[in-house]
Amino acid sequence: MPHNTNVAKPTKVVIIGASGTYGEGILARAEEIGVEAVVVTRSPHKFQDVKPTTTIVEAQLDEEEKLRGALAGCEGVISALGDDRRKRPKTHNLPHVWNAMKAVGVTKYIGMGSGAMMMPGEKRGAFQRAVHPLLSVLKFFGIDFLEQNEWERDSLLKGEHGAEGITWVLTRPVRPTKTPFVGASVHKNRRGRINCSIYDHGDFCLYCVASSEWGKLAPHVSSGQQPKRR
């Protein structure tokens, strides 16, 4: 179903990973619709032209005291951390983020996984059926492209590594584009279009901070309205 934050939007959010491709779209959409954004980054020089509604906080994501200060008064955290299998940004950082959130009473977390990532009980769609055999071969040789995303998923599902008590949504876009905002389409049990505008995805993330509609789910997110069923 198409979503946009004209229906529901938060007042103030923290964004981590805002300098990445999808993070750029989340921040741009927050600024466009007037949501206060607190960007936590170790590279503040990347954010020279932000709007007055955006605050830049220089911090490493394992500095929990700084994170607690940045989180004060926010409704939730949106993470666009990447899935680099060598640097392992999620494994190293998210336990600190989740601990800092709970310390200041913030429990809404919106994360981002891979379109190829599976959820318990989910049947593989055409995209996943095509991709998983290749991923299995690579994993045999010690290359696991899903490790970071699956670690985040499992931590949230099981309430481990600081994720206990967190209210979460995991989005699963596939191919990012910078096409104009049209409104995200989200699908619970089936794959939508492959392309996902970073602005449509950002809009949906903001919606999820303010809404409980997609709690404990990992919807597929794409762009544009769903085709009508015949």
Salt bridges, closest charged atoms under 4 A:
GLU24 OE1 - LYS178 NZ 3.30
GLU32 OE1 - ARG29 NH1 3.08
GLU63 OE1 - LYS66 NZ 3.80
GLU64 OE2 - HIS96 ND1 2.86
GLU122 OE1 - ARG172 NH1 2.97
GLU122 OE2 - HIS220 NE2 3.12
ASP144 OD2 - LYS139 NZ 3.93
GLU147 OE2 - ARG88 NH2 2.57
GLU152 OE1 - LYS90 NZ 2.64
ASP154 OD1 - ARG153 NE 2.89
GLU164 OE2 - LYS102 NZ 3.15
ASP203 OD1 - ARG29 NE 2.63
GLU213 OE1 - HIS3 NE2 3.72
